[in-house]
Amino acid sequence: MLVYLPKQRFEADLPTRVAALVGAAYGSDTDNVESFVGESSLARITFTVRRANGTPDLDVLSTQIDALTTDWFDRVFDAAVTELGTAAAVELAARFRHRVPESFRNDVEPDAAVRELAELSQLLQGDQPTRAELVHHSASDEWRMRVYHRGDPIALSQMMPLLTYLGVTVLDEHPH
């Protein structure tokens, strides 16, 4: 199997991830995963996949590979253009593209990141150093509290008395 993608999208672990995605689509393991990044504008990933019964929908598979190989912040930018408009998306990208920590990128899907980065942008422009919101996750039927704070980090132990008074049980913390 040959997969070509823009060279600027190439990352060290990408060949393995693309091979796993294609292998899963074909219902097969993959072998001989190799990559080549030369002077061309394209990077090449090659691997062997044994076709099981049938062929997957190649248009769907192509879309999945495109999503897998598109940079996380590029997907955030596309979602921001849809949700906020081009001007706001450009402003969001200028402010946050190189400042978002890897832990945030791993934990937050691009569509949700647009809302959170917009909240952070408002926090940075406003007078109040802290903002909080309560979010319901319908898939897990959980409520989660997000606290956005400008300046020194807030220790969870500082917030515990107030949260306990409100009847909230704190299960974990994800600082970014």
Contacts in CASP RR format, 6 or more apart in sequence:
PFRMAT RR
TARGET T0000
AUTHOR 0000-0000-0000
METHOD contacts of the structure
MODEL  1
MLVYLPKQRFEADLPTRVAALVGAAYGSDTDNVESFVGESSLARITFTVR
RANGTPDLDVLSTQIDALTTDWFDRVFDAAVTELGTAAAVELAARFRHRV
PESFRNDVEPDAAVRELAELSQLLQGDQPTRAELVHHSASDEWRMRVYHR
GDPIALSQMMPLLTYLGVTVLDEHPH
1 19 0 8 1.000
1 22 0 8 1.000
1 30 0 8 1.000
1 46 0 8 1.000
1 47 0 8 1.000
1 48 0 8 1.000
1 49 0 8 1.000
2 44 0 8 1.000
2 45 0 8 1.000
2 46 0 8 1.000
3 18 0 8 1.000
3 22 0 8 1.000
3 44 0 8 1.000
3 45 0 8 1.000
3 46 0 8 1.000
3 65 0 8 1.000
4 42 0 8 1.000
4 43 0 8 1.000
4 44 0 8 1.000
4 45 0 8 1.000
5 14 0 8 1.000
5 42 0 8 1.000
5 43 0 8 1.000
5 45 0 8 1.000
5 65 0 8 1.000
5 69 0 8 1.000
6 41 0 8 1.000
6 42 0 8 1.000
6 43 0 8 1.000
7 37 0 8 1.000
7 38 0 8 1.000
7 40 0 8 1.000
7 41 0 8 1.000
7 42 0 8 1.000
7 43 0 8 1.000
9 43 0 8 1.000
9 69 0 8 1.000
9 70 0 8 1.000
9 71 0 8 1.000
10 35 0 8 1.000
10 37 0 8 1.000
10 43 0 8 1.000
14 35 0 8 1.000
14 45 0 8 1.000
14 68 0 8 1.000
14 69 0 8 1.000
15 33 0 8 1.000
15 34 0 8 1.000
15 35 0 8 1.000
15 45 0 8 1.000
15 47 0 8 1.000
16 33 0 8 1.000
17 68 0 8 1.000
18 45 0 8 1.000
18 47 0 8 1.000
18 65 0 8 1.000
18 68 0 8 1.000
18 69 0 8 1.000
19 30 0 8 1.000
19 33 0 8 1.000
19 45 0 8 1.000
19 47 0 8 1.000
19 49 0 8 1.000
20 30 0 8 1.000
21 61 0 8 1.000
21 64 0 8 1.000
21 65 0 8 1.000
21 68 0 8 1.000
22 30 0 8 1.000
22 47 0 8 1.000
22 49 0 8 1.000
22 61 0 8 1.000
22 65 0 8 1.000
23 29 0 8 1.000
23 30 0 8 1.000
23 49 0 8 1.000
25 56 0 8 1.000
25 61 0 8 1.000
25 64 0 8 1.000
26 49 0 8 1.000
26 50 0 8 1.000
26 51 0 8 1.000
26 52 0 8 1.000
26 55 0 8 1.000
26 56 0 8 1.000
27 52 0 8 1.000
28 49 0 8 1.000
28 50 0 8 1.000
28 51 0 8 1.000
28 52 0 8 1.000
29 49 0 8 1.000
29 50 0 8 1.000
30 47 0 8 1.000
30 48 0 8 1.000
30 49 0 8 1.000
31 47 0 8 1.000
31 48 0 8 1.000
31 49 0 8 1.000
32 46 0 8 1.000
32 47 0 8 1.000
32 48 0 8 1.000
33 45 0 8 1.000
33 46 0 8 1.000
33 47 0 8 1.000
34 45 0 8 1.000
34 46 0 8 1.000
34 47 0 8 1.000
35 43 0 8 1.000
35 44 0 8 1.000
35 45 0 8 1.000
35 46 0 8 1.000
36 43 0 8 1.000
36 44 0 8 1.000
36 46 0 8 1.000
37 43 0 8 1.000
37 44 0 8 1.000
67 75 0 8 1.000
72 105 0 8 1.000
72 110 0 8 1.000
73 93 0 8 1.000
73 96 0 8 1.000
73 97 0 8 1.000
73 100 0 8 1.000
73 105 0 8 1.000
75 110 0 8 1.000
76 92 0 8 1.000
76 93 0 8 1.000
76 110 0 8 1.000
76 113 0 8 1.000
76 114 0 8 1.000
76 117 0 8 1.000
77 89 0 8 1.000
77 92 0 8 1.000
77 93 0 8 1.000
78 110 0 8 1.000
79 110 0 8 1.000
79 111 0 8 1.000
79 113 0 8 1.000
79 114 0 8 1.000
80 88 0 8 1.000
80 89 0 8 1.000
80 92 0 8 1.000
80 93 0 8 1.000
80 114 0 8 1.000
80 117 0 8 1.000
80 118 0 8 1.000
81 89 0 8 1.000
83 111 0 8 1.000
83 114 0 8 1.000
83 115 0 8 1.000
84 92 0 8 1.000
84 114 0 8 1.000
84 118 0 8 1.000
88 118 0 8 1.000
91 121 0 8 1.000
92 114 0 8 1.000
92 117 0 8 1.000
92 118 0 8 1.000
92 121 0 8 1.000
95 117 0 8 1.000
95 121 0 8 1.000
95 124 0 8 1.000
96 117 0 8 1.000
96 120 0 8 1.000
96 121 0 8 1.000
100 113 0 8 1.000
100 117 0 8 1.000
100 176 0 8 1.000
101 176 0 8 1.000
103 174 0 8 1.000
103 176 0 8 1.000
104 113 0 8 1.000
104 176 0 8 1.000
107 174 0 8 1.000
107 176 0 8 1.000
108 116 0 8 1.000
116 146 0 8 1.000
116 148 0 8 1.000
119 131 0 8 1.000
119 133 0 8 1.000
119 146 0 8 1.000
119 148 0 8 1.000
120 148 0 8 1.000
122 131 0 8 1.000
123 129 0 8 1.000
123 130 0 8 1.000
123 131 0 8 1.000
123 148 0 8 1.000
123 149 0 8 1.000
123 150 0 8 1.000
124 150 0 8 1.000
129 149 0 8 1.000
129 150 0 8 1.000
129 151 0 8 1.000
130 147 0 8 1.000
130 148 0 8 1.000
130 149 0 8 1.000
130 150 0 8 1.000
130 154 0 8 1.000
131 147 0 8 1.000
131 148 0 8 1.000
131 149 0 8 1.000
132 145 0 8 1.000
132 146 0 8 1.000
132 147 0 8 1.000
132 148 0 8 1.000
133 145 0 8 1.000
133 146 0 8 1.000
134 143 0 8 1.000
134 144 0 8 1.000
134 145 0 8 1.000
134 146 0 8 1.000
135 143 0 8 1.000
135 144 0 8 1.000
135 145 0 8 1.000
135 146 0 8 1.000
136 142 0 8 1.000
136 143 0 8 1.000
136 144 0 8 1.000
137 143 0 8 1.000
137 144 0 8 1.000
145 163 0 8 1.000
145 168 0 8 1.000
147 154 0 8 1.000
147 159 0 8 1.000
153 175 0 8 1.000
156 170 0 8 1.000
156 173 0 8 1.000
159 170 0 8 1.000
160 170 0 8 1.000
163 170 0 8 1.000
END
